[in-house]
Amino acid sequence: MSENQTLPRPNLIEYQSHLKELVNKSQESFEKQLSYISAGSLSISMGFIKNVVGELSKSKYEGFIIGSWSLMGVTLLINLLSHVFTSNCHNKTIEEIGDGQYDYINALCRHNDIKKLNYVSIATLILGIAFLLIFISLNI
């Protein structure tokens, strides 16, 4: 490309729309993967108890597995609540736009609340998996 030629400027409205679509798909995928990982970890841990340890009462440091199960259960509940909350937030924004009452700050606050729920669910999942790994390492 010569110095006199410039790259074509993209249509920013179309680009913004495309980015919003990607964010929505990413959010959907995130929620699904979080559920799969939590549920899968619960299943694996229960299988470990059954096939390796035998009975939970025979294991060492039972608190780790109970904590792990609790945290993964909380992760699934938060993920479910987050899905409903997200839907309600989007519906509220859509309603405000339709009524001519859209407020960017309110919409941004709702978006930030959604992000906080996602961060909490990530944290509970990480802690739950960490507790599971600690339990397994102490009982092998």
Sequence and secondary structure as in RCSB ss.txt:
>XXXX:A:sequence
MSENQTLPRPNLIEYQSHLKELVNKSQESFEKQLSYISAGSLSISMGFIKNVVGELSKSKYEGFIIGSWSLMGVT
LLINLLSHVFTSNCHNKTIEEIGDGQYDYINALCRHNDIKKLNYVSIATLILGIAFLLIFISLNI
>XXXX:A:secstr
  TT       HHHHHHHHHHHHHHHHHHHHHHHHHHHHHHHHHHHHHIIIIISSGGGSS HHHHHHHHHHHHHH
HHHHHHHHHHHHHHHHHHHHHHHTT   HHHHHHHHHHHHHHHHHHHHHHHHHHHHHHHHHHHH 
